[in-house]
Amino acid sequence: MGQSTSTVKPEIDFDTLSLYEVLGVPVDASNEDIKIAFRKRALEHHPDKNPSDTEGATKRFTRVQEAYETLKDDYNRREYDYNQSRPPPESPQTQTGVPPEAPGAWTTESSPPRQTWYEWFFGSVPPLRRTGPRFIYEQYVETQSRKPRKDPGISPKDIGEFLESLQSIRGEDFFSVFSEFFRCLAYDELRWGNHKPTPTFGYSHSIWSRRDWDWDPDFQHILSHAPSEEVKDFYDYWTGFQTAKSFEWMERYHSNDPYIDARNARFIRQANKAFQDVVRQDYNAIIRELAKALLQVDPRHAIHLMRVEMKAMRPTTAATQSSQNNNKKKKKNKKKQHKNKW
C-alpha cells in the first residue's frame, strides 16, 4: 500500500475556484456536508500525502482550510455569499438609444424576436449556468405576507438570479417582467416603512413625459390614450433609489454572545453597523445601476430623445409670432400701396 495522492490535478488553480468548489460541495450544502467534504479534501491535499508536489499541495491545503473556516460559520458564510453576489466593479457600457434588432413588444414584427432579453440586454456576455426565478407580484406578496415584517426580502443574489432569468424571456414579455420585478422591490420597501408612492414601470404605450407631446397639435391623440403616469417618474425614482432596509441581519461579528463584556459589545455593535451601512450602499448601487442600464435600452426613452430633437428643430413661439406679425405688416402695406394707385 503506497501513499495516497491528490485526485485533483496540480495545475488547477484553487485561487480561481469558489470556496464551495474548493470543497466540492453545492452552495446549499449543510454544515455536516461541509465538515465531511473538508476532511476528505484536507486528507487529499495534505503536503505529506503529496511528496512529489509539496509546494502546490501546501497552497491547496491552505485554500481548503480557508474554505472550511469561512463556510462552517453561518455569519462568515453569509458575508461570503453576499460578496459573491455583488456585481463586478465595471460593467460593459451600453450604447444610448435602441440598438437595431432589439426584441420588444413595441415593434410590429409578426415573427418572434431572434434574441432573448438576456442576450440583448447584456450583449456578448455568455449565458449563465442556471435560470433564476420570475417575480410575480401577487405571488410574492402572498409569500412575504406570511413572513416577519422585517424579512430581508429581495437580496442582491435574488437580483442576480432575476437577471439570469432573462435568458428565457422574449420581447413580448419585456414590460410585464420588469414591471412585476420593480413592484416586488417596492413592496419590500413598503414593508420596511417606506410609504411614499412608488412610480410604476408602465406599459409599451406609456409616454416619457407629457411635455414631449403637448406642444405638437398633430399628436394630441397620443396624450388622450397614454396612461397618466409618466415613465420619467419611474426612472427618476429608481436611478436615485435609497432603500429603507436596515440590513440588521448582516453581521460581521456575533452580537448575541452572552459572555461578551460591555466594552467589546459596543465595539461589535459599531463594527456591525459600519458593515451594514456598506451593504446598504451596495444594495442601493445595484438597483440604481440596473435602472440606468434598463434606461439605455428602453424604447420609450429613445422616443423621448427623438421628440426633444424634433421640438428643438421647430421654430419657437416668439419666432413664430414675429413671423406672423411680419406677414400681417406686409399684407397691410400692399393694401395701402394698392389704394394709393387708385
Secondary structure as UniProt FT lines:
FT   TURN            10..11
FT   HELIX           14..16
FT   HELIX           19..23
FT   TURN            27..28
FT   HELIX           31..45
FT   HELIX           47..49
FT   HELIX           51..53
FT   HELIX           54..71
FT   HELIX           74..85
FT   TURN            100..101
FT   TURN            105..106
FT   HELIX           117..122
FT   TURN            123..124
FT   HELIX           137..144
FT   TURN            145..146
FT   TURN            149..150
FT   HELIX           156..164
FT   HELIX           165..168
FT   HELIX           171..173
FT   HELIX           174..191
FT   TURN            192..193
FT   TURN            204..205
FT   HELIX           210..212
FT   TURN            213..215
FT   HELIX           217..219
FT   HELIX           220..225
FT   HELIX           231..238
FT   TURN            239..240
FT   TURN            248..249
FT   TURN            258..259
FT   HELIX           262..297
FT   HELIX           299..313
FT   HELIX           317..341
//
